[in-house]
Amino acid sequence: MAEPQRARPKPTPETQHFWDGTKAGELRLQRCDACAHVYFPPRPFCPSCAS
C-alpha cells in the first residue's frame, strides 16, 4: 500500500529563511537583536522580550 502524501507547508515571510535552510541541509533559527534569545518556530516578534 502506498504511503499517504503529506501536505507541504507554504512558506511565509517569517518562515522563508527556515525553509531555505532545510533545502540547504541547515537548521536556521531566529535570534533576537535586542536580547539575543534564540527561538523556534519563526515569528515576527521575540517571545522573550516582544521586540
Backbone as CSV, one residue per row, in Angstrom:
resi,resn,N_x,N_y,N_z,CA_x,CA_y,CA_z,C_x,C_y,C_z
1,MET,0.844,-1.180,0.000,0.000,0.000,0.000,0.890,1.244,0.000
2,ALA,0.534,2.215,-0.812,1.316,3.446,-0.926,1.156,4.305,0.321
3,GLU,2.238,4.998,0.650,2.206,5.926,1.782,1.339,7.133,1.416
4,PRO,0.522,7.628,2.336,-0.277,8.827,2.039,0.629,10.052,1.908
5,GLN,0.277,10.949,1.028,1.040,12.182,0.822,0.699,13.185,1.917
6,ARG,1.717,13.834,2.440,1.503,14.903,3.422,1.402,16.238,2.700
7,ALA,0.601,17.102,3.245,0.522,18.462,2.700,1.822,19.187,3.016
8,ARG,2.357,19.889,2.047,3.598,20.636,2.264,3.269,22.026,2.785
9,PRO,4.022,22.482,3.798,3.760,23.820,4.332,4.106,24.894,3.305
10,LYS,3.375,25.983,3.336,3.653,27.113,2.458,4.461,28.142,3.247
11,PRO,5.674,28.471,2.767,6.489,29.459,3.469,5.801,30.823,3.536
12,THR,6.023,31.490,4.650,5.564,32.864,4.839,6.806,33.738,4.927
13,PRO,6.673,35.057,4.920,7.866,35.896,5.077,8.646,35.578,6.362
14,GLU,7.942,35.199,7.430,8.616,34.885,8.692,9.342,33.536,8.647
15,THR,8.870,32.596,7.826,9.447,31.242,7.822,10.314,30.937,6.606
16,GLN,10.384,31.847,5.630,11.117,31.563,4.394,12.573,31.192,4.661
17,HIS,13.276,31.916,5.550,14.683,31.597,5.827,14.826,30.194,6.415
18,PHE,13.870,29.760,7.223,13.902,28.412,7.795,13.802,27.367,6.685
19,TRP,12.839,27.529,5.766,12.657,26.552,4.688,13.824,26.575,3.708
20,ASP,14.414,27.742,3.459,15.617,27.802,2.624,16.747,27.008,3.278
21,GLY,16.849,27.092,4.593,17.865,26.334,5.323,17.653,24.839,5.228
22,THR,16.405,24.378,5.299,16.164,22.933,5.196,16.580,22.414,3.834
23,LYS,16.361,23.194,2.783,16.806,22.785,1.440,18.323,22.690,1.371
24,ALA,19.013,23.529,2.149,20.476,23.533,2.171,21.042,22.558,3.202
25,GLY,20.179,21.835,3.903,20.642,20.890,4.920,21.051,21.563,6.217
26,GLU,20.517,22.742,6.485,20.855,23.508,7.686,19.618,23.731,8.553
27,LEU,19.848,23.895,9.846,18.776,24.277,10.762,18.980,25.754,11.076
28,ARG,18.116,26.600,10.570,18.225,28.048,10.768,17.162,28.501,11.755
29,LEU,17.619,29.129,12.825,16.725,29.637,13.864,16.844,31.154,13.918
30,GLN,15.867,31.796,14.506,15.908,33.242,14.672,16.561,33.587,16.003
31,ARG,17.277,34.734,16.002,17.855,35.261,17.239,17.472,36.724,17.326
32,CYS,16.960,37.100,18.468,16.525,38.473,18.696,17.737,39.403,18.760
33,ASP,17.675,40.507,18.021,18.753,41.501,18.062,18.791,42.240,19.395
34,ALA,17.649,42.372,20.056,17.571,43.127,21.310,18.070,42.337,22.516
35,CYS,17.660,41.057,22.635,18.004,40.305,23.850,18.806,39.026,23.585
36,ALA,19.080,38.715,22.322,19.868,37.545,21.903,19.182,36.204,22.153
37,HIS,17.893,36.213,22.454,17.139,34.968,22.653,16.987,34.249,21.309
38,VAL,17.279,32.933,21.280,17.104,32.114,20.083,15.782,31.379,20.221
39,TYR,14.969,31.396,19.158,13.640,30.801,19.287,13.175,30.101,18.010
40,PHE,12.265,29.189,18.219,11.588,28.435,17.165,10.197,28.113,17.666
41,PRO,9.181,28.179,16.895,9.135,28.415,15.457,9.325,29.887,15.114
42,PRO,9.659,30.168,13.859,9.847,31.549,13.431,8.572,32.372,13.624
43,ARG,8.751,33.613,14.025,7.620,34.532,14.199,8.118,35.961,14.058
44,PRO,7.224,36.911,13.866,7.649,38.283,13.602,8.107,39.069,14.829
45,PHE,8.050,38.479,16.022,8.476,39.181,17.236,9.158,38.183,18.168
46,CYS,9.947,38.683,19.089,10.645,37.830,20.051,9.683,37.394,21.162
47,PRO,9.593,36.091,21.439,8.701,35.640,22.504,9.231,35.965,23.900
48,SER,10.507,36.335,23.985,11.099,36.635,25.284,10.908,38.103,25.684
49,CYS,11.206,39.013,24.743,11.129,40.440,25.093,10.101,41.210,24.260
50,ALA,9.453,40.547,23.315,8.412,41.129,22.455,8.913,42.238,21.533
51,SER,10.224,42.262,21.287,10.713,43.289,20.349,10.670,42.795,18.925
